[in-house]
Amino acid sequence: MTERSHAARKNEPDAPAPAPTPSTPAASGEDAALSTDPIRVLIADDHALFRRGLEMVLQGEAGLDLVGQASDGAEAVQLAGEVVPDVVLMDIRMPKISGIEAARLMKEVAPSAKIVMLTISDEEEDLFEAIRAGASGYLLKDIPLDELADSVRSVHGGQSLINPSMAGKLLTEFATLARRDAEGEPAKHAPAPKLTDREMEVLRLVARGMNNRDIAKELFISENTVKNHVRNILEKLQIHSRMEAVMIAVREKLIEISLFTGGRGRPVSGPERPQLGGKRLG
């Protein structure tokens, strides 16, 4: 190339920068698995020693960033609004307001946050209320330490996790809801909005514990399309989590319980959580 052509190219105006692509609203949380940014984690527990244990575990994990710690429910909500975490690990029994009430309030100040109840409570009522409050996971504190980071990543990626010992209780609640409807018990709720055929297909696969990538492969559609379907399902049902979507779907007879039981009497709404070996949190 001649000096003249070099000079001419230098004088050419710079090519216009591509228009910025509108970002997906943070509230969707469905492309979390594709993000290369660290997963921002908030801890909420009234026991300082337990918080310290979680801190040590999370800080030793690549791709996880501990952005805050709270010692009660009110502080957890305030911090969530300030630091906007991706995942919140929260106890149920806390001063001022409970973890369940904090979960409800967090959906107002940090709607993109995925909330995991990490608790010693194996009470059915706590489990159901946590799901209704929008929790994406319910794990007991006896979970091995070496599984905690993977649990955070799974929930951030769109999975719903339930401790195996609690999964059977959830299935029992599903069956009870379905039986009440079958017996003609007066409904205490408004019927769910109608979902499209494709949304029903996606919901059935969500109930089987599949993530967006697996659903996309199963239905031969893009992950982005799956993400949009899941977002529409949650908006139509006016809920915050996939787990709650499954509960409502069973209640309204949109799907059958047999679709998401693995033939072992418990839902397969999340990966198996072996409880043998490893250090434990409590």
Secondary structure, 3 states (H helix, E strand, C coil): CCHHHHHHHHHCCCCCCCCCCCCCCCCCCCCHHHCCCCEEEEEECCCHHHHHHHHHHHHCCCCEEEEEEECCHHHHHHHHHHHCCCEEEECCCCCCCCHHHHHHHHHHHCCCCEEEEEECCCCHHHHHHHHHCCCCEEEECCCEHHHHHHHHHHHHCCCCEECHHHHHHHHHHHHHHHHHHHCCCCCCCCCCCCCCHHHHHHHHHHHCCCCHHHHHHHHCCCHHHHHHHHHHHHHHHCCCCHHHHHHHHHHCCCCCHHHHECCCCCECCCCCCCCCCCCECC
